[in-house]
Amino acid sequence: MRPSTIFSGLAALALASVASSAASSRTATIYVQPISPGSAAAPVPPMPLATIRYKTDSSSSFTPSSTGAGSDADADADAEAEDADAEVRILSYEAPELPADVRLLRVGVYDPSRGAWASGTTLAGAENLARGYAPTLLLSVEGKGDEAVVTSAALRGVAVDAGHTRDFGPKAALLRPAPGRQVDLDKPVVPKAAGQGEPEPEKSLLQKYWWLIAVVLLLTMSGGGEGGK
């Protein structure tokens, strides 16, 4: 076999692998919009927070991932190896500069070209992006393949120990809806065999021995009549 043929085959295989990987994953950019007491008249435009890549054909329901920011070289290498097959991965992250009076953040997927939110939004406290907290992004994803979309995004900051520098990096997780229980409409109805019906309720003493009471009453009445003659 010629070397050129081998090289062409390997190149085709590599391109097919890349195409398959790209088709099974999508990216979403999460934005935050500061909400301050005076933002009703002139709201601050949404700011990009993180770009996240997530798989579209995974059956897992909740798989966390981290960028490994703030760790040493060995920890970074381990994080990259772990994230290679992760269901969700943070490609880029940059905390925006927030005004001092901001107390709340609107979080979601924003489309700058349309100037509108492309997903449902949630509210988060601005302190979730403060120092000493590891921001965690939770993406709700519905659909599979080309129909997979982020329906909402949420932000939560988790307090970390200063001695664990790797925990300071941002993290992301996916939440997929679990399929509900399906009713089997084609399942045949099997009648119960004789003797397998519901048990009869227990009878009372009067229902069990009414005939004995009747006999006693009859004998009593008969005996009283003979004594009066």
GISUL-V832640 format. One record per helix or strand. SS is the DSSP state (alpha for helix, beta for strand). FROM is the first residue (numbers start at 1). TO is the last residue. Records with the same first field share a line. If there is no record, write none. Layout:
SS=FROM-TO, FROM-TO
This chain:
alpha=3-23, 73-83, 126-129, 145-147, 165-168, 205-208, 210-227
beta=25-35, 47-55, 65-66, 88-93, 104-111, 116-117, 120-120, 122-125, 133-142, 149-159, 171-176
